[in-house]
């Protein structure tokens, strides 16, 4: 059996062995995304799957529009809570989730038939030409990413169990809309898992280059040329990640900021009325979001760090002929000047520096929300 992937460098397809390559490692994730309606193999040639994905996308969008309109009608009639601050927080939370789910879902559906093909072609080419991965181990490590959508499903089921009395009284149409609205969040979460997997894989590419340089005993023009080509190809992978996931990251990082503020404010308000089990689940849910956000910003940092190690190792090479030393020096200088960065459409770099900014933003807005709510109670 073979898996066919389009090459960005040729007008044909690259056939790769399904049991000894990167496509085989990613197959469980690709199958999962296909169930969600996103075909990452060669989506332009599978019209039936693309139609299925479009139907799923439109149903999820309509479910969120209808569900949000129903929620805002309740907000305007002050039926959700006795606190105006809490009502506004609920409204912002719904808008935030709507933007995240709908925009990210539409974007991943679009890039799956465009930029993704170029990115995946570079990934497969690097694997075929350069890597010596232990593919079975790599596949097992990539399966860890499934924890995020599975935990999201568990959290959704808990929400349904906690609102079951009200949910059972709704009409059949309202039940279907609610179920679609809640479960449609699994697709953007899965898209972020795909991003994390590819970004982490690209960091392993730089690690492979570093190992090759470190264990090379004879420095000659052939090896230097190979290092240049591999660094260019690894850089193309990072550029492909930026082109494919740039807008998704911009939306997602903004969503996580607002989402964590909202959920921590909910927990603060409801901690006294929650059971021990309910409070534990709420806190675990917040911790889950924090861990997921950390992994989103950690993978680009790993890419930068390992590329920096490659440049440092090249700079340490000496004791070779002058013309070879000059080529290595320019290669090291060029690598230092073009260290890879994952960016959200150029608005900000995605890395671990976002963590302290996230903590500061959360604390600031929690204090502001608490002050607003306290001012309501004084009169």
C-alpha positions, 0 to 999 in steps of 0.5 A: 500500500502507498500513500500519495502526496503532492510535491510542491516542486513537481507537477506529480505526486510523491508515493511513500511507503505507508509503514516507513515514512512521515505520512504513515506516522500522521495517518491516525491524525489524517483519518480523524481530520477526515471524519471532521470533514477535512481531507489532508491527503489530496483534498482537491481530488476527493469531491465527495469528502469536500462536499461532506466537509462543507456540509459539516462546516455550514451546519456547525456555523448555523448552529452557533449563530442560532445558539448565540442569538438565543443566548443573547435574547436571554442576556437582554432579558436578564434571565441568565444571572443577577449580575450585569458583569457576569452577563457581559462576561457570558456574552463576551465568552459566547462571541469569543467561542463563536469567532474561534470555532467558526473562523478557525473551522473555515480557515482550516477547510480553506488551507487544506486545499491550498497552502497545506499541500505545499507544506506537506510536500516539503515535509515529505521531501525532507523525510525522504531525502534527509531524515532517519527517524524511528517512525514507529516511536514518532507515531506513538508520540504523535498519538499523544495529541489526541488527548486534547480533542478527547478531553474536549469531548469529555468536557462537553459531555460534562457540560451536558450532564450539568445542564441536563434538566434544562436541556431535556425540556428543549425542543428537538430542534433546540437539542440538535442545535445545542449538540452541534454548537458544543461538539463543533469546537472539536474541529478547531482543537484538532486543527491546533493539534495538527499545527503542534504536530507539524511544528514539533516535527519541523524542530526535529528536522533541525535536530537531524541537521545538527546531528549530521553536522556533529557526526560528520568527520570530513568537511568537504563541499559535498557535505556543505552543499547538503547542509545548505539544501537541508536548511533551505528545505527546513526553512521552507517547512517553517514558512509553510507553517506560517502560511498555513496556520498564521491566521489560525494562530492569530485567532486561537491565541486571542481566543485563549486569552479571553477564554481563560479570563472568562472561565477563571471568572466563572470559577471565582463566582461559582466556587462556593455553589459548586460541589467538590467534584464540580469545582475540581472539573472546572479547575482541571478544565482551566489547567487543560487549556493552560497546558494546551496553550503552553504546547502551542507556544512551546513548539515554535520556541523549540524550532528557534532553539534547535536552529540556533544550535545548528548555527552555533555548531557551524560557527565552531567548525574550524581547522579546514581549508580556507575556501571551505572555512569561508563557506561554512562561515557564511552558512553559519552567518546566514543561519543566524540571520534567518533563524525560523520564527512562527508568526501570527500573520506578522502581528506577533511571534508565537513563543514562550514569551506569550506565557508571562503576557498571558498571566499578566493579562489574566490577572489584570482583567480578573481584578477589573471584573471583580471591581465591576462586580463589587460596585454592583453590590454596594448600592 
